[in-house]
Amino acid sequence: MTALKGFWAELSRNKIMFLMVAPAILFFIVFSYIPMAGIYLAFTKFSFDGGIFGSEFIGMMNFKFLYQSGTLWNLTKNTVVYNLAFIFIGNFLQLVCAIFLSQIANKYFKKATQSIMFLPFFISWVLVGAFVFNLFNSDTGVINTLLKQLGAQPYDFYLNTEPWKYIIVFFNVWKGLGYGTVIYLAAIMSISDEYYEAAEIDGAHIFQQIRHITIPLLTPTFILLVIFSLGGILKGQFDLFYQIIGNNGMLYDATDIIDTYVYRALAVNFDIGMGSAAGLYQSFFGFLLVMTVNFIVKKVREDYALF
């Protein structure tokens, strides 16, 4: 009762502040908390006649099928491995590019380079998918056309899974490189010039300055961005995979992730229960992963943890 009175007293004192955050609170209630009732679908054999709560309750059968069929393992493996590659390769290259750009003296060249690198971030995945298709398709694709002109045998990319592991990672990193570089570059610009001036007086060359000043001071930013990214490690880049791979079943073994599986289950196969089970698994283990990573980081360096 005392806590409730304290809340109303706080509300009375800061009416304007509570009013300002009300739209955000309402947004999360409507779009995040109310839809949680749909979790029940993961435990049903959904039928459109019965609806959400009138469908047959089958307990853990959907999860059991996903596990025993091997689908769950393949989806989890693909989703996690791809996202780890996106996170670590992407952040590493963004960090390297930011350090190189920060050392360029010509400000016009630096700004032009940033703009060119940033441009792919604004390109739609639909256009990227069209570009990839025109690059790799077996009939009129650029690569196979060149192979034919050179007298070599054309390679059917859309029947072989191996190249797509690298193609998908490349295009994801390429698209996000400029955006991430700007973030790291902003962090570098916030480093005081006094550190570098003192290092020059001590005789440190440029690579020693980068190693002993720039990289250590960028470590908190790097760790924070990686932790934020790990929060969505089980949430794949749906647009990337769907626009590049589409519904090509020949490539599912190496390119199918949880998001694309849920999409097909809901929109193609109309298996609402199975799609909901995969989505619930994704959310639950994503939450556990974030908590685990944050716990480990907190034990190693408490000031780097999210909470």
SULBEL-V752909 format. One record per run of one state. SS is the DSSP state (~ for helix, > for strand, _ for the rest). FROM is the first residue (numbers start at 1). LEN is the number of residues. Records with the same first field share a line. If there is no record, write none. Layout:
BEGIN
SS: FROM-LEN ; FROM-LEN
END
This chain:
BEGIN
_: 1-1 ; 14-1 ; 46-5 ; 55-1 ; 58-3 ; 69-2 ; 103-4 ; 123-2 ; 137-5 ; 150-7 ; 160-2 ; 190-3 ; 202-4 ; 231-7 ; 246-3 ; 256-2 ; 269-3 ; 301-1 ; 305-3
~: 2-12 ; 15-29 ; 51-4 ; 61-8 ; 71-32 ; 107-16 ; 125-12 ; 142-8 ; 157-3 ; 162-28 ; 193-9 ; 206-25 ; 238-8 ; 249-7 ; 258-11 ; 272-29 ; 302-3
>: 44-2 ; 56-2
END
